């Protein structure tokens, strides 16, 4: 009896569900797979570095909430703890993938250097 119900459920789900969205996709073709196994992890790290830069810039400009605006008007420096936590999380992710790159024999990204050059480039004024 239970086997009949299970068989019926499988048949019905086969009729209702899209066959391309099956439960197990064993022969998934890679979309735009690179022949370089280091390319995707390196791109992941570079993306995290860009996000960290953006968050650091937004930290310098201040927060968008009313409390930080009032603190700014009173001359107090406020720090958005959510942004600080997100920067720490992104840095942890980048460091972890960087360690995997090293372990896999790929060239690692110097995250500190990337972040310091972006900070220097952002604060440097163009000379005429």
C-alpha positions in Angstrom: 0.0 0.0 0.0 2.8 2.5 1.0 4.7 1.5 -2.1 1.7 2.2 -4.3 1.3 5.7 -2.7 5.0 6.4 -3.1 5.0 5.4 -6.8 1.9 7.5 -7.4 3.6 10.5 -5.8 6.7 10.1 -7.9 4.6 9.8 -11.1 2.6 12.9 -10.2 5.7 14.9 -9.3 7.2 13.9 -12.7 4.1 15.2 -14.5 3.9 18.4 -12.5 7.6 19.3 -12.1 9.9 20.5 -14.9 12.2 17.7 -16.0 15.1 20.1 -16.4 14.8 21.1 -12.7 15.2 17.5 -11.5 16.3 16.5 -8.0 19.8 15.5 -9.0 21.7 17.2 -11.7 24.7 15.0 -12.1 25.8 16.2 -15.6 25.6 19.9 -14.9 27.4 21.8 -17.7 29.7 24.5 -16.4 28.6 28.0 -17.5 31.5 29.9 -18.9 34.0 27.7 -17.0 37.5 28.9 -17.2 40.4 26.6 -17.8 42.3 28.4 -15.0 41.2 26.9 -11.7 42.6 30.0 -9.9 40.5 32.5 -11.8 37.2 32.2 -10.0 38.6 32.2 -6.5 40.8 35.2 -7.4 37.7 37.1 -8.8 35.8 36.2 -5.6 38.6 37.9 -3.5 38.8 40.9 -5.8 35.0 41.4 -5.5 35.2 41.2 -1.7 38.0 43.8 -1.8 35.8 46.1 -3.9 32.9 45.7 -1.4 35.3 46.4 1.5 36.5 49.6 -0.2 32.9 50.8 -0.8 32.0 50.1 2.8 35.1 51.9 4.1 34.2 54.9 2.0 30.7 54.9 3.3 32.1 54.7 6.9 34.1 57.8 6.2 31.0 59.7 4.9 28.9 58.7 7.9 25.7 56.7 8.4 22.4 57.4 6.9 20.3 57.1 10.1 19.0 59.9 12.2 21.1 59.1 15.3 24.4 59.4 13.4 23.2 62.6 11.7 22.5 64.2 15.2 25.9 63.0 16.4 27.5 64.5 13.4 25.8 67.8 14.0 27.0 67.8 17.6 30.6 67.2 16.4 30.8 63.6 17.5 32.3 60.8 15.4 29.9 57.9 15.0 30.7 54.5 13.7 28.1 52.3 12.0 28.7 48.9 13.8 26.7 47.0 11.1 29.2 48.2 8.4 32.2 47.4 10.6 30.8 43.9 11.1 30.2 43.5 7.4 33.7 44.6 6.6 35.1 42.0 9.1 32.9 39.3 7.5 34.0 40.2 4.0 37.6 40.2 5.1 37.3 36.9 6.8 35.7 35.4 3.5 38.5 36.9 1.4 41.2 35.6 3.8 39.7 32.1 3.8 39.5 31.9 0.0 43.1 33.3 -0.1 44.2 30.4 2.1 42.6 28.0 -0.3 44.4 29.6 -3.2 47.7 29.1 -1.4 46.9 25.5 -0.5 46.0 24.8 -4.1 49.2 26.2 -5.5 47.7 29.4 -6.9 49.2 32.8 -6.5 47.6 34.5 -3.4 46.2 38.0 -3.5 47.9 40.5 -1.1 44.7 41.8 0.4 46.4 44.3 2.7 48.3 45.8 -0.2 45.1 46.0 -2.4 43.2 47.8 0.4 46.1 50.2 1.3 46.6 51.1 -2.4 42.9 51.8 -2.8 42.9 54.0 0.4 46.0 55.9 -0.9 44.5 56.3 -4.3 41.2 57.5 -2.8 42.9 60.2 -0.6 45.4 61.4 -3.2 44.5 64.6 -4.9 45.2 64.9 -8.6 48.1 67.3 -9.3 48.1 69.7 -12.2 
